[in-house]
Amino acid sequence: MRGSSHLAIGLITGVAVAGLVPGIPFSPAGIALAGFSALAPDLDHPASRLSKRLGFAQNYVRWAFIAVAAVVAAYAQWQLVPGPNRRLAFTVALAFGLVGAAMQGETTRKLALLFTGLCTVVAGLYTGFVWLSMLGCFIALAPFTSHRTYTHTLWAAAAWTYIGHLANQSLGWHGIALFAGGGYVSHLLADSLTKAGVKWFMPLADVSLGIPLIRTGSKSGNLLEVVICTVYAVLVLALIASRLQF
């Protein structure tokens, strides 16, 4: 299913949580979190919306390698005397420079997300927020898994919901776990409507489950996605309206 459809379904799920779950206040931030969570499973895909946004450091990774090469070369030129150590330093500088210049596409994206995730982990350690470090681990590791494997499982959804639970405890923001978990599960349910299905119980069971209704990327599939989003939104709004009447 397309990223735009996942985002729409996630946002609608956030509205459902805010409007239908007793004790959960209506929160634009919570609805946005549900939308974000609905995109999270596709961090394993190079073309996903969230993968591109969180990989903002992609170009910086390349330039970081080139910068390291320049620093090492300068150090070798002005600080080391001619000899084996200087030659080794120049060799290292050349290697870093060539790697940086050659980096492109998928490798750079993965390294950028790894960098983003590790920075988030450090931020969590610095602030004492365990949930933030766990979120960073997810961001760092997800790009190195195959599409629709480990991030598209019941265990990943449970882990994401637990991150929301810890954030709830740390920030005192009631409902984070439900917004986060609801958005994440909405992604898996939506992908279960595609022909590829979802391996909910991987690695315990390497079997795709679902109802093969949508062929992702086809005109008929795109139209069906719009219909599903529209029907889902109407259903949620109708349920909320019925509750407000009583």
C-alpha positions as CSV (number, residue, x, y, z in Angstrom):
1,M,0.0,0.0,0.0
2,R,1.2,3.5,-0.8
3,G,2.7,5.7,1.9
4,S,0.0,8.4,1.5
5,S,-2.7,5.7,2.2
6,H,-0.8,4.5,5.2
7,L,-0.6,8.0,6.5
8,A,-4.3,8.7,6.0
9,I,-5.3,5.4,7.7
10,G,-2.9,6.2,10.6
11,L,-4.4,9.7,11.1
12,I,-7.9,8.3,10.9
13,T,-6.9,5.7,13.5
14,G,-5.6,8.5,15.7
15,V,-9.0,10.2,15.4
16,A,-10.7,7.0,16.3
17,V,-8.5,6.5,19.4
18,A,-9.1,10.1,20.5
19,G,-12.8,10.1,19.9
20,L,-13.8,6.6,20.9
21,V,-11.5,5.3,23.6
22,P,-12.8,6.4,27.1
23,G,-10.3,8.6,29.1
24,I,-8.2,9.5,26.1
25,P,-8.3,13.3,25.4
26,F,-8.7,14.6,21.8
27,S,-5.2,15.5,20.9
28,P,-3.9,16.8,17.6
29,A,-0.4,15.7,18.7
30,G,-1.7,12.2,19.4
31,I,-3.3,12.0,16.0
32,A,-0.1,13.1,14.4
33,L,1.8,10.4,16.4
34,A,-0.6,7.8,15.1
35,G,0.1,9.0,11.5
36,F,3.9,8.9,12.2
37,S,3.5,5.4,13.7
38,A,1.6,4.2,10.6
39,L,4.7,5.1,8.5
40,A,7.2,3.5,10.8
41,P,7.1,-0.1,9.6
42,D,8.2,1.0,6.1
43,L,11.6,2.3,7.4
44,D,12.8,-1.0,5.8
45,H,11.9,0.3,2.4
46,P,14.2,2.8,0.5
47,A,11.3,4.7,-1.1
48,S,9.1,5.1,2.0
49,R,8.1,8.6,3.1
50,L,9.5,8.3,6.6
51,S,12.7,6.7,5.4
52,K,13.4,9.7,3.2
53,R,12.5,12.2,5.9
54,L,14.6,10.6,8.7
55,G,17.4,10.0,6.2
56,F,17.9,13.8,6.0
57,A,21.6,13.3,6.8
58,Q,22.1,11.2,3.6
59,N,24.3,13.8,1.9
60,Y,26.1,14.6,5.1
61,V,27.3,11.0,5.5
62,R,29.1,11.2,2.2
63,W,30.7,14.5,3.1
64,A,31.6,13.2,6.5
65,F,33.8,10.5,5.0
66,I,35.4,13.1,2.7
67,A,36.0,15.4,5.6
68,V,37.6,12.6,7.6
69,A,39.8,11.9,4.6
70,A,40.9,15.6,4.4
71,V,41.6,15.7,8.1
72,V,43.7,12.5,8.1
73,A,45.6,13.7,5.0
74,A,46.3,17.1,6.6
75,Y,47.5,15.4,9.8
76,A,49.8,13.1,7.8
77,Q,51.2,16.0,5.8
78,W,52.0,18.4,8.7
79,Q,52.3,16.2,11.8
80,L,54.0,13.0,10.7
81,V,57.5,12.6,9.5
82,P,58.1,10.7,6.2
83,G,58.0,7.0,6.8
84,P,55.6,4.0,7.2
85,N,53.2,5.8,9.5
86,R,52.8,8.7,7.1
87,R,52.2,6.4,4.2
88,L,49.6,4.5,6.2
89,A,47.8,7.7,7.1
90,F,47.7,8.8,3.5
91,T,46.4,5.3,2.5
92,V,43.6,5.6,5.1
93,A,42.8,9.1,3.9
94,L,42.6,7.9,0.3
95,A,40.3,5.0,1.4
96,F,37.9,7.3,3.3
97,G,37.8,9.7,0.4
98,L,37.1,7.0,-2.2
99,V,34.3,5.5,0.0
100,G,32.7,8.9,0.5
101,A,32.9,9.7,-3.2
102,A,31.5,6.3,-4.2
103,M,28.6,6.3,-1.7
104,Q,25.2,6.7,-3.3
105,G,21.7,5.3,-3.2
106,E,20.7,2.5,-0.8
107,T,24.0,2.3,1.1
108,T,24.0,6.0,1.9
109,R,20.4,5.9,3.0
110,K,21.0,3.1,5.4
111,L,24.1,4.9,6.9
112,A,22.1,8.1,7.2
113,L,19.3,6.4,9.1
114,L,21.9,4.6,11.2
115,F,23.5,7.9,12.0
116,T,20.0,9.4,12.8
117,G,19.1,6.5,15.0
118,L,22.4,6.5,16.9
119,C,22.0,10.2,17.6
120,T,18.6,9.5,19.0
121,V,20.0,6.8,21.2
122,V,22.6,9.2,22.5
123,A,19.9,11.8,23.1
124,G,17.9,9.2,25.1
125,L,21.0,8.3,27.2
126,Y,21.8,11.9,27.9
127,T,18.2,12.8,28.9
128,G,17.6,9.5,30.7
129,F,14.6,8.7,28.5
130,V,14.8,4.9,27.8
131,W,12.0,5.2,25.3
132,L,14.0,7.6,23.2
133,S,17.0,5.3,23.0
134,M,14.7,2.4,22.1
135,L,13.2,4.6,19.3
136,G,16.7,5.3,18.1
137,C,17.5,1.6,18.0
138,F,14.5,1.0,15.9
139,I,15.4,3.7,13.4
140,A,19.0,2.5,13.2
141,L,18.2,-1.2,12.7
142,A,15.0,-1.1,10.6
143,P,16.7,-0.1,7.3
144,F,19.0,-3.1,7.4
145,T,16.0,-5.6,7.3
146,S,14.3,-6.8,4.2
147,H,11.0,-5.2,3.3
148,R,8.0,-6.6,5.0
149,T,9.9,-8.8,7.3
150,Y,10.8,-8.0,10.9
151,T,9.2,-4.5,11.0
152,H,6.0,-6.0,9.7
153,T,5.4,-8.4,12.6
154,L,3.3,-8.6,15.7
155,W,6.4,-8.4,17.8
156,A,7.5,-5.1,16.2
157,A,4.0,-3.7,16.8
158,A,4.3,-4.8,20.4
159,A,7.8,-3.2,20.8
160,W,6.6,0.1,19.2
161,T,3.6,0.1,21.6
162,Y,5.9,-0.5,24.5
163,I,8.1,2.4,23.5
164,G,4.9,4.5,23.6
165,H,4.1,3.1,27.1
166,L,7.5,4.1,28.3
167,A,7.1,7.6,26.8
168,N,3.7,7.8,28.5
169,Q,5.4,7.1,31.9
170,S,8.3,9.6,31.2
171,L,6.2,12.5,29.8
172,G,2.9,12.0,31.6
173,W,1.1,12.2,28.3
174,H,-1.8,9.8,28.7
175,G,-2.6,7.8,25.6
176,I,0.7,7.7,23.8
177,A,0.8,3.9,23.8
178,L,-2.6,3.7,22.2
179,F,-1.9,6.3,19.5
180,A,1.5,4.8,18.7
181,G,0.3,1.2,18.8
182,G,-2.9,1.9,16.9
183,G,-1.1,3.7,14.1
184,Y,1.5,0.9,13.8
185,V,-1.1,-1.9,13.7
186,S,-3.1,0.0,11.2
187,H,-0.2,-0.2,8.8
188,L,0.0,-4.0,9.2
189,L,-3.7,-4.4,8.8
190,A,-3.6,-2.2,5.6
191,D,-0.7,-4.2,4.1
192,S,-2.7,-7.4,4.9
193,L,-5.1,-6.3,2.2
194,T,-2.4,-6.4,-0.5
195,K,-1.5,-9.4,-2.5
196,A,1.9,-9.8,-0.8
197,G,0.2,-10.0,2.7
198,V,2.1,-9.6,6.0
199,K,4.2,-12.2,7.8
200,W,2.7,-11.3,11.2
201,F,4.5,-14.1,13.2
202,M,7.9,-14.1,11.5
203,P,10.3,-15.7,12.3
204,L,8.1,-18.3,14.1
205,A,6.0,-18.7,10.9
206,D,7.3,-17.6,7.6
207,V,3.8,-17.3,6.1
208,S,2.1,-14.3,4.7
209,L,-1.4,-13.7,6.0
210,G,-4.1,-11.4,4.7
211,I,-6.8,-10.8,2.1
212,P,-5.3,-10.2,-1.4
213,L,-7.5,-7.3,-2.5
214,I,-5.0,-4.6,-3.6
215,R,-2.3,-4.8,-6.2
216,T,0.0,-2.0,-5.0
217,G,0.9,0.5,-7.7
218,S,-1.8,-0.4,-10.1
219,K,-4.6,2.0,-11.0
220,S,-7.2,-0.3,-9.6
221,G,-5.2,-0.7,-6.5
222,N,-4.7,3.0,-6.0
223,L,-8.5,3.6,-6.5
224,L,-9.3,0.8,-4.0
225,E,-6.9,2.4,-1.4
226,V,-8.8,5.7,-1.8
227,V,-12.1,3.9,-1.3
228,I,-10.9,2.1,1.8
229,C,-9.6,5.3,3.4
230,T,-12.8,7.1,2.6
231,V,-15.0,4.3,4.0
232,Y,-12.8,4.0,7.1
233,A,-13.0,7.8,7.7
234,V,-16.8,7.9,7.3
235,L,-17.2,4.9,9.7
236,V,-15.0,6.5,12.4
237,L,-16.7,9.9,12.1
238,A,-20.1,8.2,12.3
239,L,-19.2,6.3,15.4
240,I,-17.8,9.5,17.0
241,A,-21.0,11.4,16.1
242,S,-23.2,8.7,17.6
243,R,-21.3,8.8,20.8
244,L,-21.7,12.6,21.0
245,Q,-25.4,12.3,20.7
246,F,-25.7,10.2,23.9
